[in-house]
Amino acid sequence: MTDILQLPLNADKIPVTPDLDAEVGFGPLPLRSLVVDWEIPFDVYLKAKEKRKTQPQFVKGCPRGEVFRREWYEKLLRLQIPFVYFSLKDLDRVIQYLHHNLNLALGDAGKTDLEKSLRVYDATNMWALSFFTSEVARTGEHIKLALKSLDAMFELIEQDRQLILHLMDIRQHSYRLSNHCLNVCLLGLAFTYYLDWGREDIRGFGLGALVHDIGLIHTPRAILERQGRLTADEMSRVKRHPQDGFRMMENMLQLRWEALQMVMQHHENGDGSGYPQGLKLPEIHLWSRILRILDSYEALTADRPWRPAMEPKEALWIMRTDWDKSKIFDQYFLKAFMKFLAEG
């Protein structure tokens, strides 16, 4: 039997930053998602990478059907290894495992709201990974699973809005569309709650934010992670993603019309300089105006392949400067968002 305690692990050889290694078929999973003394319904791997080697190795640490032992968990904690990996072939099993754990955690009076919100975050993040990487996952039933997670997060926010800010502090920073959309979704849930929206509108907005960049899945990763300036053809390809996303989502009955506008209009600017339609502020849907602000803020405050993450104050300064110069954002919602963050 494979035993993590007997693996020749060296913390210097374990990458700290998690990433989706789709080309070799593996995805990251926070160590906190594994329940100690429970059977794991999928193989658990550790990712090791020698300093002078370019390709990582994935070493099986706990095979499917084995109980994840406490001493394994504690060894990984001592080595400061916060993520394990799973085969993308097991993605459905991982999602089922996380949602089962989530349902139990939400009903556990012994767990704090922060612990519960972390379980919601992890389950929703895995849902988003599936939705963005697997066409067969883009079904109405899959959307219903996301709505259950959003409902759970909303109930936790009602009890303590600070939870979202804590989650934003520990969010996964590796550049992945699903990560970005989830982080924007979290901001959206908290901000629309702050604006005193009704529950159904908050829910609908959160789902729209969660899928708003789905049209980018057909854009090569090399373009999305380009550090230099894109060519005209590459930029044209990127600018098609709102329309592509709209076409992909328009038959999803669980997605409200307002949320579809978010998918189509989240790169429109108040001065008409945005895309794909070049709309001016009065023509842009209210939900899309808010998303434009949240989308920009999350992008600026997260690491990107071409630059490090900015501090929140720096990001807000840039956004305020952009508004002063060209009125890109809705002034009312930009001021409200800045106040929302300040009060947090």
VEXDREN-2710 file (C-alpha; in Angstrom, 1 decimal):
% VEXDREN-2710
k/r/px/py/pz
1/MET/0.0/0.0/0.0
2/THR/1.2/3.5/-0.8
3/ASP/2.2/5.5/2.3
4/ILE/2.9/9.2/2.3
5/LEU/5.1/8.7/5.4
6/GLN/7.5/6.5/3.4
7/LEU/7.7/8.8/0.3
8/PRO/11.0/10.7/0.1
9/LEU/9.4/14.1/0.2
10/ASN/11.5/17.2/0.3
11/ALA/9.8/20.5/0.7
12/ASP/12.3/22.2/-1.6
13/LYS/11.1/19.9/-4.4
14/ILE/7.3/20.5/-3.9
15/PRO/6.0/23.5/-5.9
16/VAL/4.0/25.8/-3.5
17/THR/2.0/27.6/-6.1
18/PRO/-0.9/25.3/-7.4
19/ASP/-1.7/25.2/-11.0
20/LEU/-3.9/23.2/-13.4
21/ASP/-1.5/20.8/-15.3
22/ALA/-4.1/20.0/-17.9
23/GLU/-1.4/18.9/-20.4
24/VAL/-0.4/16.1/-18.2
25/GLY/-3.9/15.5/-16.8
26/PHE/-3.8/16.7/-13.2
27/GLY/-5.6/19.4/-11.1
28/PRO/-4.9/20.9/-7.6
29/LEU/-6.9/20.3/-4.5
30/PRO/-6.4/22.2/-1.2
31/LEU/-5.1/19.8/1.5
32/ARG/-7.9/21.2/3.8
33/SER/-10.5/19.6/1.5
34/LEU/-9.4/16.1/2.5
35/VAL/-11.2/14.7/5.6
36/VAL/-8.9/12.9/8.0
37/ASP/-9.9/9.3/8.7
38/TRP/-12.2/9.1/5.8
39/GLU/-12.0/7.0/2.7
40/ILE/-10.9/8.9/-0.4
41/PRO/-12.9/7.9/-3.6
42/PHE/-10.1/9.0/-5.9
43/ASP/-6.3/8.7/-6.1
44/VAL/-4.4/11.5/-4.4
45/TYR/-1.1/12.6/-5.8
46/LEU/1.8/14.9/-4.8
47/LYS/3.5/17.1/-7.3
48/ALA/7.3/17.2/-7.1
49/LYS/9.7/19.2/-9.3
50/GLU/13.5/19.1/-9.2
51/LYS/15.1/22.5/-9.5
52/ARG/17.0/21.7/-12.7
53/LYS/14.1/19.9/-14.4
54/THR/11.3/21.5/-16.3
55/GLN/8.6/18.8/-16.0
56/PRO/7.0/17.9/-12.6
57/GLN/6.4/14.4/-11.4
58/PHE/3.1/13.3/-9.9
59/VAL/3.6/10.7/-7.2
60/LYS/0.6/8.7/-5.9
61/GLY/0.4/9.3/-2.1
62/CYS/-3.0/7.8/-1.3
63/PRO/-4.8/5.4/-3.6
64/ARG/-8.5/5.4/-4.2
65/GLY/-10.4/3.5/-1.5
66/GLU/-7.8/4.1/1.2
67/VAL/-8.5/6.1/4.4
68/PHE/-6.6/9.4/4.5
69/ARG/-4.7/9.0/7.7
70/ARG/-4.0/11.8/10.2
71/GLU/-0.3/11.2/10.3
72/TRP/-0.2/11.7/6.5
73/TYR/-2.1/15.0/6.9
74/GLU/0.2/16.2/9.6
75/LYS/3.4/15.3/7.6
76/LEU/2.1/17.4/4.7
77/LEU/1.4/20.3/7.1
78/ARG/4.9/20.1/8.5
79/LEU/6.4/20.2/5.0
80/GLN/4.1/23.2/4.3
81/ILE/2.5/21.4/1.3
82/PRO/-1.0/23.1/1.1
83/PHE/-2.1/21.3/-2.1
84/VAL/-2.4/17.8/-3.3
85/TYR/-3.4/16.7/-6.8
86/PHE/-5.9/14.4/-8.6
87/SER/-6.2/13.0/-12.1
88/LEU/-8.6/15.1/-14.2
89/LYS/-10.2/11.7/-15.1
90/ASP/-11.5/11.7/-11.5
91/LEU/-12.9/15.2/-11.6
92/ASP/-16.6/14.1/-11.2
93/ARG/-15.6/11.9/-8.2
94/VAL/-13.7/14.9/-6.6
95/ILE/-16.8/17.1/-7.1
96/GLN/-19.1/14.6/-5.5
97/TYR/-16.7/14.1/-2.6
98/LEU/-16.4/17.8/-2.0
99/HIS/-20.2/18.4/-2.1
100/HIS/-20.8/15.5/0.2
101/ASN/-18.3/17.0/2.7
102/LEU/-19.8/20.4/2.2
103/ASN/-23.3/19.2/3.1
104/LEU/-22.0/17.6/6.3
105/ALA/-19.9/20.6/7.2
106/LEU/-22.9/23.1/6.8
107/GLY/-24.9/21.0/9.3
108/ASP/-22.0/20.7/11.8
109/ALA/-22.5/23.1/14.7
110/GLY/-18.9/22.5/15.7
111/LYS/-17.5/24.2/12.6
112/THR/-17.0/27.9/12.4
113/ASP/-18.5/30.0/9.6
114/LEU/-15.1/30.5/8.1
115/GLU/-14.5/26.7/8.0
116/LYS/-17.8/26.3/6.3
117/SER/-17.2/29.1/3.8
118/LEU/-13.8/27.5/2.9
119/ARG/-15.7/24.2/2.1
120/VAL/-18.1/26.2/-0.1
121/TYR/-15.2/27.9/-1.8
122/ASP/-13.4/24.7/-2.6
123/ALA/-16.5/22.9/-3.8
124/THR/-17.5/25.8/-6.0
125/ASN/-13.9/26.2/-7.3
126/MET/-13.9/22.6/-8.4
127/TRP/-17.3/23.0/-10.0
128/ALA/-16.0/26.0/-12.0
129/LEU/-12.9/24.0/-13.0
130/SER/-15.2/21.3/-14.4
131/PHE/-17.5/23.8/-16.1
132/PHE/-14.6/25.5/-17.8
133/THR/-12.7/22.4/-18.9
134/SER/-15.4/19.9/-19.8
135/GLU/-18.1/20.4/-22.4
136/VAL/-20.2/17.6/-20.9
137/ALA/-20.3/19.4/-17.6
138/ARG/-22.2/22.4/-19.1
139/THR/-25.7/21.1/-18.4
140/GLY/-28.7/22.4/-16.5
141/GLU/-28.1/19.9/-13.7
142/HIS/-24.5/21.1/-13.3
143/ILE/-25.8/24.7/-13.1
144/LYS/-28.2/23.6/-10.3
145/LEU/-25.2/22.3/-8.3
146/ALA/-23.5/25.7/-8.6
147/LEU/-26.7/27.5/-7.4
148/LYS/-26.7/25.3/-4.3
149/SER/-23.2/26.4/-3.5
150/LEU/-24.2/30.1/-4.1
151/ASP/-27.2/29.6/-1.8
152/ALA/-24.9/28.2/0.9
153/MET/-22.4/31.1/0.5
154/PHE/-25.2/33.7/0.6
155/GLU/-26.5/32.3/3.9
156/LEU/-23.0/32.5/5.4
157/ILE/-22.6/36.1/4.1
158/GLU/-25.8/37.0/5.8
159/GLN/-24.3/36.0/9.0
160/ASP/-20.9/37.6/8.4
161/ARG/-19.9/39.7/5.4
162/GLN/-16.3/39.6/6.5
163/LEU/-16.1/36.0/5.3
164/ILE/-15.8/37.1/1.6
165/LEU/-12.9/39.3/2.4
166/HIS/-11.2/36.5/4.2
167/LEU/-11.8/34.2/1.2
168/MET/-10.4/36.9/-1.1
169/ASP/-7.2/36.9/1.1
170/ILE/-6.7/33.1/0.7
171/ARG/-7.9/32.8/-2.9
172/GLN/-6.0/30.8/-5.4
173/HIS/-3.8/33.2/-7.4
174/SER/-2.7/30.9/-10.3
175/TYR/-4.1/32.4/-13.5
176/ARG/-7.0/30.2/-14.5
177/LEU/-10.3/31.4/-15.9
178/SER/-12.3/29.4/-13.4
179/ASN/-10.3/30.9/-10.5
180/HIS/-10.8/34.4/-11.8
181/CYS/-14.6/33.9/-12.3
182/LEU/-15.1/32.4/-8.9
183/ASN/-13.2/35.3/-7.2
184/VAL/-15.4/37.8/-9.1
185/CYS/-18.4/35.8/-8.1
186/LEU/-17.5/36.1/-4.4
187/LEU/-17.0/39.8/-4.7
188/GLY/-20.3/40.0/-6.5
189/LEU/-22.2/38.2/-3.8
190/ALA/-20.8/40.4/-1.1
191/PHE/-21.2/43.7/-2.9
192/THR/-24.7/43.1/-4.1
193/TYR/-25.7/42.1/-0.5
194/TYR/-24.0/45.3/0.6
195/LEU/-26.2/47.2/-1.9
196/ASP/-29.3/45.6/-0.2
197/TRP/-30.4/43.6/-3.3
198/GLY/-33.0/40.8/-2.9
199/ARG/-31.8/37.2/-2.5
200/GLU/-32.9/36.1/-6.0
201/ASP/-31.1/39.0/-7.7
202/ILE/-28.0/38.3/-5.7
203/ARG/-28.2/34.6/-6.7
204/GLY/-28.7/35.5/-10.4
205/PHE/-25.8/38.0/-10.4
206/GLY/-23.5/35.5/-8.7
207/LEU/-24.2/32.9/-11.3
208/GLY/-23.6/35.4/-14.1
209/ALA/-20.3/36.4/-12.6
210/LEU/-19.3/32.7/-12.2
211/VAL/-19.6/32.0/-15.9
212/HIS/-18.9/35.5/-17.4
213/ASP/-15.6/34.6/-19.1
214/ILE/-16.7/31.2/-20.4
215/GLY/-16.2/32.4/-24.0
216/LEU/-12.4/32.5/-23.4
217/ILE/-12.1/28.7/-23.2
218/HIS/-11.5/28.6/-27.0
219/THR/-8.7/31.2/-26.8
220/PRO/-5.3/29.5/-26.6
221/ARG/-3.6/29.8/-23.3
222/ALA/-0.5/31.2/-24.9
223/ILE/-2.5/34.2/-25.9
224/LEU/-4.1/34.6/-22.5
225/GLU/-0.7/34.5/-20.8
226/ARG/1.2/36.5/-23.3
227/GLN/3.6/39.0/-21.5
228/GLY/4.0/41.2/-24.5
229/ARG/1.6/43.1/-26.7
230/LEU/-0.9/40.9/-28.7
231/THR/-1.0/41.1/-32.5
232/ALA/-4.1/42.6/-34.1
233/ASP/-5.4/39.1/-35.0
234/GLU/-4.8/37.8/-31.5
235/MET/-6.6/40.8/-30.0
236/SER/-9.5/40.3/-32.4
237/ARG/-9.7/36.7/-31.2
238/VAL/-9.8/37.8/-27.6
239/LYS/-12.5/40.4/-28.3
240/ARG/-14.8/37.7/-29.6
241/HIS/-15.2/36.0/-26.2
242/PRO/-18.2/37.9/-24.9
243/GLN/-20.2/36.9/-28.0
244/ASP/-18.9/33.4/-27.9
245/GLY/-19.8/33.1/-24.3
246/PHE/-23.3/34.5/-24.9
247/ARG/-23.9/31.9/-27.6
248/MET/-22.7/29.1/-25.3
249/MET/-25.0/30.2/-22.4
250/GLU/-28.1/31.6/-24.1
251/ASN/-30.0/28.2/-23.9
252/MET/-29.2/27.7/-20.2
253/LEU/-32.7/28.1/-18.6
254/GLN/-31.2/28.6/-15.2
255/LEU/-29.3/31.7/-16.3
256/ARG/-31.3/34.8/-16.1
257/TRP/-31.5/37.3/-19.0
258/GLU/-29.7/39.9/-16.9
259/ALA/-26.9/37.4/-16.3
260/LEU/-26.6/36.8/-20.1
261/GLN/-26.1/40.5/-20.5
262/MET/-23.2/40.2/-18.0
263/VAL/-21.6/37.6/-20.3
264/MET/-22.1/39.8/-23.4
265/GLN/-21.3/43.2/-21.9
266/HIS/-18.6/42.8/-19.2
267/HIS/-16.0/44.5/-21.4
268/GLU/-18.1/47.5/-22.5
269/ASN/-16.9/50.9/-21.3
270/GLY/-18.9/53.9/-20.3
271/ASP/-17.3/56.1/-22.9
272/GLY/-18.0/53.6/-25.7
273/SER/-14.4/52.4/-26.1
274/GLY/-15.2/48.8/-25.0
275/TYR/-16.2/45.7/-26.9
276/PRO/-17.9/43.9/-28.5
277/GLN/-20.6/46.5/-29.3
278/GLY/-19.0/49.8/-28.2
279/LEU/-21.9/50.6/-26.0
280/LYS/-22.0/53.8/-23.9
281/LEU/-23.0/53.9/-20.3
282/PRO/-26.8/54.4/-20.7
283/GLU/-26.9/51.4/-23.0
284/ILE/-25.0/49.0/-20.7
285/HIS/-27.1/46.9/-18.4
286/LEU/-26.8/47.8/-14.7
287/TRP/-25.6/44.3/-13.8
288/SER/-22.9/44.5/-16.5
289/ARG/-21.7/47.9/-15.2
290/ILE/-21.2/46.4/-11.8
291/LEU/-19.4/43.4/-13.2
292/ARG/-17.1/45.7/-15.2
293/ILE/-15.9/47.1/-11.8
294/LEU/-15.5/43.8/-10.0
295/ASP/-13.8/42.1/-13.0
296/SER/-11.2/44.9/-13.2
297/TYR/-10.6/45.0/-9.5
298/GLU/-10.1/41.2/-9.2
299/ALA/-7.8/41.1/-12.3
300/LEU/-5.6/43.9/-10.9
301/THR/-5.3/42.4/-7.4
302/ALA/-4.5/38.9/-8.6
303/ASP/-1.2/37.6/-10.0
304/ARG/-0.9/37.5/-13.7
305/PRO/1.8/35.9/-15.9
306/TRP/3.0/39.3/-17.0
307/ARG/2.8/41.1/-13.6
308/PRO/2.5/40.6/-9.9
309/ALA/-0.7/41.3/-8.0
310/MET/-1.4/45.0/-7.0
311/GLU/-2.3/46.1/-3.6
312/PRO/-6.0/47.0/-3.3
313/LYS/-5.3/50.7/-2.8
314/GLU/-3.2/50.8/-5.9
315/ALA/-5.8/48.9/-7.9
316/LEU/-8.6/51.3/-6.8
317/TRP/-6.4/54.3/-7.6
318/ILE/-5.8/53.1/-11.1
319/MET/-9.6/52.4/-11.6
320/ARG/-10.4/55.9/-10.2
321/THR/-7.8/57.4/-12.6
322/ASP/-9.3/55.5/-15.5
323/TRP/-12.7/56.9/-14.6
324/ASP/-11.4/60.5/-14.3
325/LYS/-9.8/60.2/-17.7
326/SER/-12.4/58.5/-19.8
327/LYS/-15.4/57.6/-17.6
328/ILE/-14.9/53.9/-18.2
329/PHE/-16.9/52.8/-15.1
330/ASP/-20.3/53.7/-13.7
331/GLN/-19.4/56.5/-11.2
332/TYR/-22.2/55.6/-8.7
333/PHE/-21.2/52.0/-8.4
334/LEU/-17.5/52.7/-8.4
335/LYS/-17.9/55.0/-5.4
336/ALA/-20.1/52.4/-3.7
337/PHE/-17.6/49.7/-4.3
338/MET/-14.8/51.8/-2.9
339/LYS/-16.9/52.5/0.2
340/PHE/-17.8/48.8/0.4
341/LEU/-14.1/47.8/0.6
342/ALA/-13.3/50.6/3.0
343/GLU/-16.0/49.5/5.4
344/GLY/-14.8/45.9/5.2
END
